[in-house]
Amino acid sequence: MVLDLITKVAGVLGEDPGDDVAAWYEKRFGEEPDYSKLLDSLAKSPAERSALLRSYFEPTGEDRSHGVKVPGVAHKALAQLAVSGHVKVFVTTNFDRLIEQALEEAGITPRVLSTPDDILGSPPLSQAGVTVLKLHGDYLDTRMKNTPAELDEYDANVDGLLDRIIDEHGFIVCGWSGIWDTALRRAFE
């Protein structure tokens, strides 16, 4: 996604980034490419960001036939953990819908919590069935969190639920860099 965003930035500037778009960006701007900065340079408002990101998450027929933008082996393995009853709560920083799709393909309709309002209207986790908590929101909602400033703090409802999950449930972390998610790092601390 970052490499494609760099290509879009080059296009806006009327420049050809060549084959190594990351190297072009570093030479042109004197810094390593940063997802948040790239996104902000191409789409200033939350609505513009949401519209720009849609193409990265919604598969075309061709994408589906090539297995792109669809649940992968890891998503399906996580869904099987839910089917077997080993996992009831998924916490993700992703705003795609791949884990939800994998769960649905496995016969589970998850409760999805992607906004503070969703949390307010949700039953307790012990009564909610399989739940997916999307800490950064959903790509179709313009309130998703993308920038370092947005990722610095969670709403009190999100933070409270995350604290309960960390305190009351087992926790497995996989595929998370933790570099930009300062609010999530603080929750673990």
MIVEXDO-572102 format. One record per residue (C-alpha): residue in one letter; residue number from 1; x, y negated, z negated. Coordinates in nm, 2 decimals, decimal comma. Layout:
REM MIVEXDO-572102
{code=a	pos=NUM	xx=X	yy=Y	zz=Z}
...
//
This chain:
REM MIVEXDO-572102
{code=m	pos=1	xx=0,00	yy=0,00	zz=0,00}
{code=v	pos=2	xx=0,28	yy=-0,24	zz=-0,09}
{code=l	pos=3	xx=0,45	yy=-0,18	zz=0,25}
{code=d	pos=4	xx=0,13	yy=-0,24	zz=0,43}
{code=l	pos=5	xx=0,07	yy=-0,56	zz=0,23}
{code=i	pos=6	xx=0,42	yy=-0,68	zz=0,33}
{code=t	pos=7	xx=0,34	yy=-0,62	zz=0,69}
{code=k	pos=8	xx=0,02	yy=-0,83	zz=0,65}
{code=v	pos=9	xx=0,23	yy=-1,11	zz=0,49}
{code=a	pos=10	xx=0,47	yy=-1,10	zz=0,78}
{code=g	pos=11	xx=0,18	yy=-1,12	zz=1,02}
{code=v	pos=12	xx=0,04	yy=-1,43	zz=0,85}
{code=l	pos=13	xx=0,39	yy=-1,58	zz=0,88}
{code=g	pos=14	xx=0,41	yy=-1,48	zz=1,24}
{code=e	pos=15	xx=0,72	yy=-1,28	zz=1,18}
{code=d	pos=16	xx=0,82	yy=-0,92	zz=1,27}
{code=p	pos=17	xx=0,94	yy=-0,73	zz=0,96}
{code=g	pos=18	xx=1,10	yy=-0,46	zz=1,17}
{code=d	pos=19	xx=1,12	yy=-0,10	zz=1,06}
{code=d	pos=20	xx=1,23	yy=-0,16	zz=0,70}
{code=v	pos=21	xx=0,96	yy=-0,40	zz=0,58}
{code=a	pos=22	xx=1,08	yy=-0,39	zz=0,22}
{code=a	pos=23	xx=1,43	yy=-0,50	zz=0,33}
{code=w	pos=24	xx=1,27	yy=-0,78	zz=0,54}
{code=y	pos=25	xx=1,07	yy=-0,90	zz=0,24}
{code=e	pos=26	xx=1,37	yy=-0,90	zz=0,01}
{code=k	pos=27	xx=1,58	yy=-1,09	zz=0,26}
{code=r	pos=28	xx=1,30	yy=-1,33	zz=0,34}
{code=f	pos=29	xx=1,19	yy=-1,40	zz=-0,02}
{code=g	pos=30	xx=1,50	yy=-1,32	zz=-0,22}
{code=e	pos=31	xx=1,32	yy=-1,07	zz=-0,45}
{code=e	pos=32	xx=1,18	yy=-0,72	zz=-0,45}
{code=p	pos=33	xx=0,83	yy=-0,68	zz=-0,33}
{code=d	pos=34	xx=0,57	yy=-0,71	zz=-0,61}
{code=y	pos=35	xx=0,22	yy=-0,57	zz=-0,56}
{code=s	pos=36	xx=0,05	yy=-0,85	zz=-0,75}
{code=k	pos=37	xx=0,24	yy=-1,13	zz=-0,58}
{code=l	pos=38	xx=0,17	yy=-0,98	zz=-0,24}
{code=l	pos=39	xx=-0,20	yy=-0,94	zz=-0,31}
{code=d	pos=40	xx=-0,22	yy=-1,29	zz=-0,45}
{code=s	pos=41	xx=-0,05	yy=-1,43	zz=-0,14}
{code=l	pos=42	xx=-0,30	yy=-1,26	zz=0,09}
{code=a	pos=43	xx=-0,62	yy=-1,30	zz=-0,11}
{code=k	pos=44	xx=-0,67	yy=-1,57	zz=-0,37}
{code=s	pos=45	xx=-1,01	yy=-1,49	zz=-0,51}
{code=p	pos=46	xx=-1,13	yy=-1,17	zz=-0,67}
{code=a	pos=47	xx=-1,39	yy=-1,13	zz=-0,39}
{code=e	pos=48	xx=-1,11	yy=-1,16	zz=-0,12}
{code=r	pos=49	xx=-0,90	yy=-0,91	zz=-0,31}
{code=s	pos=50	xx=-1,18	yy=-0,66	zz=-0,33}
{code=a	pos=51	xx=-1,25	yy=-0,69	zz=0,04}
{code=l	pos=52	xx=-0,88	yy=-0,65	zz=0,13}
{code=l	pos=53	xx=-0,84	yy=-0,34	zz=-0,09}
{code=r	pos=54	xx=-1,15	yy=-0,16	zz=0,04}
{code=s	pos=55	xx=-0,96	yy=-0,04	zz=0,35}
{code=y	pos=56	xx=-0,70	yy=0,13	zz=0,13}
{code=f	pos=57	xx=-0,96	yy=0,34	zz=-0,05}
{code=e	pos=58	xx=-1,24	yy=0,42	zz=0,19}
{code=p	pos=59	xx=-1,15	yy=0,69	zz=0,43}
{code=t	pos=60	xx=-1,25	yy=0,69	zz=0,80}
{code=g	pos=61	xx=-1,34	yy=1,02	zz=0,97}
{code=e	pos=62	xx=-0,99	yy=1,04	zz=1,09}
{code=d	pos=63	xx=-0,85	yy=0,99	zz=0,74}
{code=r	pos=64	xx=-1,07	yy=1,27	zz=0,61}
{code=s	pos=65	xx=-0,96	yy=1,51	zz=0,89}
{code=h	pos=66	xx=-0,60	yy=1,44	zz=0,79}
{code=g	pos=67	xx=-0,67	yy=1,47	zz=0,41}
{code=v	pos=68	xx=-0,60	yy=1,10	zz=0,35}
{code=k	pos=69	xx=-0,78	yy=0,88	zz=0,10}
{code=v	pos=70	xx=-0,96	yy=1,19	zz=-0,03}
{code=p	pos=71	xx=-0,91	yy=1,38	zz=-0,36}
{code=g	pos=72	xx=-0,58	yy=1,56	zz=-0,36}
{code=v	pos=73	xx=-0,46	yy=1,87	zz=-0,53}
{code=a	pos=74	xx=-0,39	yy=1,68	zz=-0,86}
{code=h	pos=75	xx=-0,74	yy=1,53	zz=-0,86}
{code=k	pos=76	xx=-0,89	yy=1,87	zz=-0,80}
{code=a	pos=77	xx=-0,68	yy=2,03	zz=-1,08}
{code=l	pos=78	xx=-0,80	yy=1,76	zz=-1,32}
{code=a	pos=79	xx=-1,16	yy=1,83	zz=-1,22}
{code=q	pos=80	xx=-1,10	yy=2,20	zz=-1,29}
{code=l	pos=81	xx=-0,99	yy=2,11	zz=-1,65}
{code=a	pos=82	xx=-1,33	yy=1,94	zz=-1,69}
{code=v	pos=83	xx=-1,51	yy=2,23	zz=-1,54}
{code=s	pos=84	xx=-1,34	yy=2,47	zz=-1,79}
{code=g	pos=85	xx=-1,43	yy=2,23	zz=-2,08}
{code=h	pos=86	xx=-1,07	yy=2,15	zz=-2,16}
{code=v	pos=87	xx=-1,10	yy=1,78	zz=-2,08}
{code=k	pos=88	xx=-1,41	yy=1,56	zz=-2,13}
{code=v	pos=89	xx=-1,25	yy=1,21	zz=-2,10}
{code=f	pos=90	xx=-1,03	yy=1,07	zz=-1,82}
{code=v	pos=91	xx=-0,87	yy=0,73	zz=-1,87}
{code=t	pos=92	xx=-0,73	yy=0,58	zz=-1,55}
{code=t	pos=93	xx=-0,57	yy=0,26	zz=-1,44}
{code=n	pos=94	xx=-0,66	yy=0,34	zz=-1,08}
{code=f	pos=95	xx=-0,96	yy=0,16	zz=-0,92}
{code=d	pos=96	xx=-1,01	yy=0,41	zz=-0,65}
{code=r	pos=97	xx=-1,28	yy=0,67	zz=-0,69}
{code=l	pos=98	xx=-1,08	yy=0,99	zz=-0,63}
{code=i	pos=99	xx=-1,12	yy=1,14	zz=-0,97}
{code=e	pos=100	xx=-1,49	yy=1,08	zz=-0,96}
{code=q	pos=101	xx=-1,51	yy=1,24	zz=-0,62}
{code=a	pos=102	xx=-1,31	yy=1,54	zz=-0,73}
{code=l	pos=103	xx=-1,54	yy=1,59	zz=-1,03}
{code=e	pos=104	xx=-1,85	yy=1,57	zz=-0,81}
{code=e	pos=105	xx=-1,70	yy=1,82	zz=-0,57}
{code=a	pos=106	xx=-1,65	yy=2,05	zz=-0,87}
{code=g	pos=107	xx=-2,02	yy=2,01	zz=-0,97}
{code=i	pos=108	xx=-1,98	yy=1,75	zz=-1,24}
{code=t	pos=109	xx=-2,14	yy=1,41	zz=-1,23}
{code=p	pos=110	xx=-1,93	yy=1,20	zz=-1,45}
{code=r	pos=111	xx=-2,03	yy=0,89	zz=-1,65}
{code=v	pos=112	xx=-1,81	yy=0,61	zz=-1,51}
{code=l	pos=113	xx=-1,72	yy=0,32	zz=-1,74}
{code=s	pos=114	xx=-1,55	yy=0,05	zz=-1,53}
{code=t	pos=115	xx=-1,67	yy=-0,27	zz=-1,70}
{code=p	pos=116	xx=-1,71	yy=-0,39	zz=-2,06}
{code=d	pos=117	xx=-2,09	yy=-0,38	zz=-1,99}
{code=d	pos=118	xx=-2,08	yy=-0,02	zz=-1,89}
{code=i	pos=119	xx=-1,92	yy=0,06	zz=-2,23}
{code=l	pos=120	xx=-2,19	yy=-0,13	zz=-2,42}
{code=g	pos=121	xx=-2,46	yy=0,07	zz=-2,24}
{code=s	pos=122	xx=-2,30	yy=0,41	zz=-2,28}
{code=p	pos=123	xx=-2,37	yy=0,68	zz=-2,54}
{code=p	pos=124	xx=-2,09	yy=0,79	zz=-2,77}
{code=l	pos=125	xx=-1,83	yy=1,00	zz=-2,59}
{code=s	pos=126	xx=-1,93	yy=1,31	zz=-2,78}
{code=q	pos=127	xx=-2,28	yy=1,28	zz=-2,62}
{code=a	pos=128	xx=-2,18	yy=1,14	zz=-2,28}
{code=g	pos=129	xx=-2,06	yy=1,46	zz=-2,10}
{code=v	pos=130	xx=-1,75	yy=1,41	zz=-1,88}
{code=t	pos=131	xx=-1,65	yy=1,04	zz=-1,88}
{code=v	pos=132	xx=-1,41	yy=0,84	zz=-1,66}
{code=l	pos=133	xx=-1,29	yy=0,52	zz=-1,82}
{code=k	pos=134	xx=-1,14	yy=0,29	zz=-1,55}
{code=l	pos=135	xx=-0,94	yy=0,04	zz=-1,75}
{code=h	pos=136	xx=-0,87	yy=-0,18	zz=-1,45}
{code=g	pos=137	xx=-1,22	yy=-0,16	zz=-1,30}
{code=d	pos=138	xx=-1,34	yy=-0,03	zz=-0,97}
{code=y	pos=139	xx=-1,23	yy=-0,16	zz=-0,63}
{code=l	pos=140	xx=-1,59	yy=-0,25	zz=-0,53}
{code=d	pos=141	xx=-1,63	yy=-0,48	zz=-0,84}
{code=t	pos=142	xx=-1,46	yy=-0,82	zz=-0,80}
{code=r	pos=143	xx=-1,37	yy=-0,81	zz=-1,18}
{code=m	pos=144	xx=-1,10	yy=-0,55	zz=-1,13}
{code=k	pos=145	xx=-0,77	yy=-0,62	zz=-1,28}
{code=n	pos=146	xx=-0,47	yy=-0,66	zz=-1,05}
{code=t	pos=147	xx=-0,24	yy=-0,94	zz=-1,17}
{code=p	pos=148	xx=0,00	yy=-0,94	zz=-1,47}
{code=a	pos=149	xx=-0,21	yy=-1,20	zz=-1,64}
{code=e	pos=150	xx=-0,53	yy=-0,99	zz=-1,59}
{code=l	pos=151	xx=-0,35	yy=-0,68	zz=-1,72}
{code=d	pos=152	xx=-0,22	yy=-0,85	zz=-2,03}
{code=e	pos=153	xx=-0,54	yy=-0,82	zz=-2,23}
{code=y	pos=154	xx=-0,85	yy=-0,60	zz=-2,23}
{code=d	pos=155	xx=-1,20	yy=-0,70	zz=-2,32}
{code=a	pos=156	xx=-1,27	yy=-0,62	zz=-2,69}
{code=n	pos=157	xx=-1,52	yy=-0,35	zz=-2,58}
{code=v	pos=158	xx=-1,26	yy=-0,18	zz=-2,35}
{code=d	pos=159	xx=-0,99	yy=-0,21	zz=-2,62}
{code=g	pos=160	xx=-1,21	yy=-0,07	zz=-2,89}
{code=l	pos=161	xx=-1,31	yy=0,23	zz=-2,68}
{code=l	pos=162	xx=-0,95	yy=0,29	zz=-2,58}
{code=d	pos=163	xx=-0,85	yy=0,28	zz=-2,95}
{code=r	pos=164	xx=-1,12	yy=0,54	zz=-3,03}
{code=i	pos=165	xx=-1,00	yy=0,76	zz=-2,75}
{code=i	pos=166	xx=-0,64	yy=0,74	zz=-2,85}
{code=d	pos=167	xx=-0,73	yy=0,80	zz=-3,22}
{code=e	pos=168	xx=-0,99	yy=1,07	zz=-3,18}
{code=h	pos=169	xx=-0,89	yy=1,27	zz=-2,87}
{code=g	pos=170	xx=-0,59	yy=1,45	zz=-2,74}
{code=f	pos=171	xx=-0,41	yy=1,25	zz=-2,48}
{code=i	pos=172	xx=-0,21	yy=1,36	zz=-2,17}
{code=v	pos=173	xx=-0,04	yy=1,09	zz=-1,97}
{code=c	pos=174	xx=0,05	yy=1,16	zz=-1,61}
{code=g	pos=175	xx=0,16	yy=0,94	zz=-1,32}
{code=w	pos=176	xx=0,16	yy=0,61	zz=-1,50}
{code=s	pos=177	xx=0,45	yy=0,37	zz=-1,47}
{code=g	pos=178	xx=0,35	yy=0,14	zz=-1,76}
{code=i	pos=179	xx=0,55	yy=-0,15	zz=-1,62}
{code=w	pos=180	xx=0,26	yy=-0,39	zz=-1,56}
{code=d	pos=181	xx=0,00	yy=-0,26	zz=-1,80}
{code=t	pos=182	xx=0,10	yy=-0,46	zz=-2,11}
{code=a	pos=183	xx=-0,25	yy=-0,43	zz=-2,27}
{code=l	pos=184	xx=-0,23	yy=-0,05	zz=-2,23}
{code=r	pos=185	xx=0,12	yy=-0,03	zz=-2,37}
{code=r	pos=186	xx=0,01	yy=-0,23	zz=-2,67}
{code=a	pos=187	xx=-0,28	yy=0,01	zz=-2,73}
{code=f	pos=188	xx=-0,04	yy=0,30	zz=-2,74}
{code=e	pos=189	xx=0,19	yy=0,11	zz=-2,98}
//
